[in-house]
Amino acid sequence: MPEGHTLHRLARRHRTLFAHRPVGVSSPQGRFAESAALLDGLVLRKAEAHGKHLFHMFDRDLVVHVHLGLYGTFDEGELPVSEPRGRLRLRLVGETHFADLRGPTACELLTRAEVKAIRERLGPDPLRRDFDPERVWARISRSSSPLATLLMDQKVVSGVGNVYRAELLYRHGLDPQTSGRSLDRGTWDAMAADLVTLMRDGVRKGRIDTVRPEDDPRRKGFAARRDRHGGEVYVYRRAGMPCHVCGTEVRTTVHAARNLFWCPTCQK
């Protein structure tokens, strides 16, 4: 599932391509056709993300809410538009480009009041200007749940997925099963600042890079190993491989229906 930096990159790109101009809106697949007809030709005021949710805000107080889920993708191209192919849920057409949405978990037309209700259910987003690590700390510090659970809970902190969870815990030497209330405040402050830096880097690069320069495996004579997100990582999807720092075999287990990765030596 795309993590928060991907949605923020999409929002930024769509602002560049479509914002402040009338936009053609259609649903070649038909599942969004009625709503698309209401939006077609309206001005897109802005696009923004909160966690893993994407919002396109049009005139008349109408908002398209998209959650990509596991299979959703947004593709783009330059005009003229190509013939629709596959199950194309939503097509946006601007002055120079078009964007196609396929396979989302959610694509729905909402009012701004309904968007507000969604956002109020979400935790603070490290990539938004209103990110409040104090709010996250208030939830974490009172919880007996493992950090591995809390960091993936979108009501606690928005936009963190499996990759950022595994890598953040590794970078701060934390056993994934450490309970929230046993975490000290100084460590959380360092984690929150690190998370903002890592996710902003992800927005800028379009990939998740978490390995510090001094831990780059190429410095130790090992081949670089980039994960499917295109970045160099410490433990994510590296089960059975040696830790970049200590050489211990990276372990994995299923935690809350998701694969969890950690180094048992560096994360005691």
N, C-alpha and C positions, 0 to 999 in steps of 0.2 A: 504494500500500500504506500502511495506517495507520502512523504513526510512534509512537515510544514513549509520547509524552504521551497519545495516544488510549487505549492499553491501561491506563495508570495511572488515567485518568479512569473507565474502565469498572470497574476493580477497586474504586476508591473508591465508585462508585455502587452496585455490587453488595454491598459491605460494608454500606452504609446500608440497602439494601432487604431483604437476605436473611440477613445474618450472625447467628449465635447462635440460629437458629430452624430448625425442620424446614422442608424445602423439597421441594415436589413436582417431580419430574424426569421428563420424558418425551421421546420422540423421534417426533413425528408422521410424519416421513419414513420412519422405521424403521432408518436406518443406524446409529443409536446406541442402539437399543432394548434390547439385552441389557444394556449397561452402565447405561442409565437405570433399568432395573428394580432393579439392585443399589443405586442411589443414592436412589431415590424414598422420601421421608419421613425421610431422614437429616438431621442438623443440619449446616448449612454453618458451619464454624468461621471461615474467613476467605477473602478473595479478594485476590490480589496479582499484580503484574506484574513481569516481568524482561525488559527490552528489549521485543520485539514478541510476547512470550509471556504468556498469561494463565492463571492457575492458580486453580481453585476447590477449596478443601480441605475435605473432608467428614469426618465421623466414620468410624471403621474404617480410618483411614489411607488413604483413597481420595481421589484428586485428578483433577479434570477439567482436562486441558490443552487450551487453545485457541490456535491461531495463525490469525489472520484471513486472512492472505495478501492477494491482490489483490482478492478479491471478497467476503470475509466481512463480515457486519454483525451487530451486536447491537442489537435494538430492544426497547423496553419499553412497558408500558401499565399502567393501573390495573385492578384487578379490577372486575367479573368478566372472565375471560379471553375473548378473541375466538376465533372459529373459526380453526383453523390454516389458513394459506394458503401456497401455494408449497412449496418444498422446505425444510421446517422441520426442521433437524437436531436442535436441542435446545430444550426449553422448561423454564424454571425458574419455579415458582409459589410466591410467598411469601404473607404475611398480607395485604398490600395491593396488591402489584404482581406482574407477570410479566415475564419477559425472554425474547426469542426470538432464536435464532442461526441464521443462514442462510449458506450458501456458504463455510464456512471451509476453509482448507487442511488444518487438523488439528483434530479434536475426538476425544479419546481418553481412556480411563480408565487412570490410572497409579497406582502406589504412590508414597509419598514418596521411596523410594530411587531410583525411576526419574526423579522430578522433580529430585532432587539431581544425577543424572547429566546431565540436560539443562542445568541451571544451571552446572555445572562446565565445560561446553563454551562457555558464553557469556562475553563480556567484561563488565567492570564497567558498570553502568547508572547514568547521571548522575542519575536520579530516585530511586534507592534510597539509604537511609541509609548503606549499606556501600560506596558509590561510592569507588573508589580510583584517582585519576588517575595515581598512581605506576605502577600495573600497566599502564595504557594507555600511558604514556610508555615503559615498558620494551619494549613491542612496537613502538611507532612508531619510536623512536630507533634501533632495530637494523635497520630495514627499508629497502630500496632502492625499495619500491613507492611510487607517488604517493599523496599525502594523499587525493586523490579516491577511491582504492581503499581505503585503510586506514580512513577514517572510515565507510565503508559495510560494512566487514567486522564482522559481529556477534560474531566471536571476539575482536576487538580492543576494540570499545566497543559496547554494546548499546543499541538503540532509536533510533539515528541513521539517518534515511532520506535520501531525495534532497533534501528541502527543507532540513532542518537542515544537511546537508553543504554545499550550495551557499551558504547564507546565512552559515554560520560561516566558511568560507574567504573570503567577501567581506568580512565585518566585520573580519577580521584581515589583509586585503590580501595574501592568499597565492594565487599561481598554483596551480590545482588539480593541476598535474603536479609540484609540488615534492615531492621524495622525503622520506620520513619521517626518514631519518638526517641530512638537511640542515636540519631544523627545530631551532631553538635552544630550550633548556629554558624560558627566560623567556616565549617566545611560546606554547609549549604550556601553561604554567601559566595564562596569560591566556585562552587558548582554552577550557581545561577549566572555568574559573570562569564564563566567558561561556555555555558550553553548558548548565551547570546552571541558570543564571538564565533563559535562553531557554526551556528545556524546562519548568521549573517554571511559567513564565508561560503556556506552552501548556496545561498541566494546569489552571491556574486559569481561563483564558479559553475554552478549548475551540477555540482557533485558533492559528496560528503567525504572530506579529507579530515582525519582526526589524528594522524600520527605526527608527533613532534619531530622536528628536523633531526634532533640527536638520536631518535629511535628509528630512523629510516633504515629498513633492512638492507638497503644497498650499501650502506656504510660498513656493514658487517659481512659483506660478500654474498648476501642472499639476493635472489631475484625479487624485484618488487611484485607484489600481488595486489591487484586492484579488484575490488568487488564489483558486482554487476551495476552498482550505482556510479562506477567510474572513479572512485576515490581509494586512497590507501587507508586501511583501518587496522586497529589493534586486534580485535577479537571477533567482530561480526562475521558470521559465515566462515570462520577459520577453525572450526572444530577439528581436532586431530592434528593441527599444524602447530609448530613451536611459537610460543610467545616471542614477539619482537625484542622484548627486554630481558626476560629470564630464561627463555628456551623451554619452559614447561609446556606440555601439551594443552592447548586450549580445549575447554570442555563445553558441552552443550546439554541442555535438557529442555523439556517442554514446560513452560510456566504460563498458566492462564491461557492455554491454547496457542501460545506463540513460542517460537524457538528462542531460547536465551543462551547467550554465549559469555564466557568469562574465563579468566586465568586463575586457577586456584592458589598460585603462589603470589602473584601481584595483588590479588584481591582477597586477602585473608580477612 
